[in-house]
C-alpha cells in the first residue's frame, strides 16, 4: 500500500502509475470499500496519513485541511471557536474529509446546512493524467474559470484524487436543541421555524435513546426565542423529550440511503469526462460499474 | 448573403437573421465599456426546435458562435468577434410552474424578474437577484453563475438550478443534473461556463417561498474600516443576513445627488445596508443583534425599517447606484473581485490609494457579507488617456485582491475582461485541466471561443496549433 504524506508524494505516486499503466485503488479511512462495485487495481493508495489542518481562519469562516483529516478532527477544531463545517455525513466521524467530498456523502442536515459540494470552496487534486489541479479558492464566492471543484466532488476518485480542500464553515447556532417527539394526534404540528432536520425515528433507535414511544427526532438551531417557540409548538401537540445532539450519531449510522455508486449513469458525456481526466482508467477502475 | 445566412434564414425566417452592420451595432458591446466587437451576423431562434436546428447548422458549417441573452453581462463575455451571435431573447416562455415542488421550467430568454413576478401568486420568488434583474435572462444567469445581494443567504445561481436541457456545440441535446442519483455533477460543471460549453434549451430552477417578514437596517459610519469590521462581526455572530451591502462615500454622494436619492447621510464615510428575513418569530432579535454589533463597531446611527415603503427607500440607493453614477461620467466600469472578509478593510484603503494614484474616482458598492467587492470607476471611454489609467488601476486592484488570498471575479465572470489575470491566479496545469473540462462539452472550441481561459494555456490546443 502506498501511504503518501504530502500532495507532492501523491503526485509522484500517480505519475509513476501513469508511466507504468498501473491502476490504483484510492482509500481514505477505507470505510467505503463495499459502497460501489469491486475496484480492479493491483495497488492501493491510502490518504490516511495525509492529514492535518493546514490553516484555520475563524474570522473568515474558512478552513483548509489535508484530505485524510477525519470529520472528528474537523469537528473538534471548529467546535472550540463555536463554528462547524456541517458535513455531518451518513456514517460516522471516523471517515475522512476527502472521502466525504469524493463520494459527495451528505447527511440528515444537508437540506438545511448544505451538501459537501456547497461547503467546498476549492480543492487540490491529482487527476488520472498526473496533472496537479489547484481549483477554486478560499473565498466564499468565486466564478473564475471553469468549475473543476464541482466536477471532482462526487466523482468517487475516478477523475482525480482529492488531496487538500478549502471548506466553508458556519457559526454553530446560538441554541442547538434536539427533541424526541411523541405526537398526541396527527403527527408533527406546523413549526414556526424550519428545523435543521426532522426524521421519523426507527423504533430500535428510539429504544436505544430511551424514548421508546417517540416517533420523530427533530433538531432546531436558531436564536433563543425562535427555538423556544419551536419547542412550544411541539409541547402543544404531544410529548417532547430533549436529547443530547449525540442522538443524531445513531441516525447517521443506521439510516444511510443506498450508495449511488451502484447505479452510476454512464452516458456519452460522462464517458468523455472520464476520458479527459483518467484516459487510462487508473483511478478506482470498476468502482462505478463501468466496463473494463 | 452567404450560404450559411441563407440556411439560417430558412430555419428562423428572414426577419430573425441580421447581417447589415447597422443592425448588428446593438450587439457590439455588453454592459461593460471598453470592449467593442462586431459579429458577422446575428440569428435569433424563436422555438427550441429552431435553436437546436441553428446550432446544428452552425456545427455542420464548422462556424463558431456566441450565445447572448440580454447583453447585461459585465465581462465582455457576450461579444462575438466576426463570428455568429446567437440571440436567445425570443425564447422567453415560462414552460411550467409547479408550486408544490417549488420549481419553474423556463426557456433561456426568460427575464429574471419576470419569473419572480409569475411566481408571486404562489407566494414564491426566484432568489438570485443580480442588479440587472429587470433585464437579464435566466439563460445568461446560468452561463455566468450570477449572484446578487440576496445570495449571501440564499446562494448563487448554481444553488437554484435543478436540471437543464442543453444543446452542445456539436448539436447533440443532453440532459444535465447534479448527479445525486449516481452520476458526475455535470450541471455543476456547466453552470458558470460562460457560454463555452453549450446553450441552455430549457432549465428547471428552484423557487423560494417569500419570507414571512423582512427587516432592513441602515447603519452609517464615519470610517470605512468600522463598516468592514461590523460586517465581519455580524457574520461571525452566527446571524445569516439576507443581504449585507456596503456603500462608500463616493457612492453615497453619487446616489444622493441623483434622482434616486435614498436619504443616506451625505457626510458618512460608509453605510451598511443589512437585511434579515424569514419567519417573524425571533427575527426582531436578529435585527437588534445586528444593530448592537454595528454600534459596537462604531456606527453613528442605525435606521431600522420594517414597512415596505421605508425598506424600498433604503434599497433604492443600492439598486440604483450604478444608474446614479451615470451623472458623474459617460461610462462606468463595474468591477468585480472577492477577498476574504477580514481583508476588506485593508483592501478598501488600498483601492482608494490606487484610484488616487491614477487620478480616478473609485465608487465602492458591494456585497460585503460575501467579501465580494465592486470597485466602480466612472470615466470617459472615448478619452484614451483616462481609459489607459482605468485599465492600469484595475490591473493593480486585481493583483492586490489575488495577493490577499482572493479571486478576480465573484459573479461577473472572466469573459474577455479578466483573461489577462487568469495566469496569475491559476497554475499552468490547472488551466490545462480547465481546457480538458471544456473539451468534454465542446472539443472543437466553437462556443464562445477565446474567452475565460487563455488559449496558450491549453496544452492540447497548443499542440494542434504548433502542428499546423
Interface residues (C-beta under 8 A of the other chain):
Chain A: X57 X58 X59 X60 X61 X62 X82 X104 X117 X118 X127 X131 X132 X133 X134 X135 X137 X138 X139 X140 X141 X142 X143 X144 X145 X146 X147 X148 X150 X151 X153 X154 X155 X159 X170 X171 X172 X173 X174 X192 X193 X194 X222 X223 X224 X225 X226 X227 X229 X260 X261 X262 X263 X264 X265 X267 X268 X269 X270 X272 X273 X276 X277 X288
Chain B: X144 X145 X147 X151 X155 X156 X158 X159 X172 X174 X176 X178 X179 X180 X181 X182 X183 X184 X185 X186 X188 X189 X191 X192 X193 X196 X232 X235 X236 X237 X238 X278 X279 X281 X282 X285 X286 X289 X338 X339 X340 X341 X342 X367 X370 X371 X372 X405 X406 X407 X408 X409 X410 X411 X412 X413 X414 X418 X422 X425 X426 X427 X429 X430 X431 X432 X433 X434 X436 X437 X438 X439 X440 X441 X452 X453
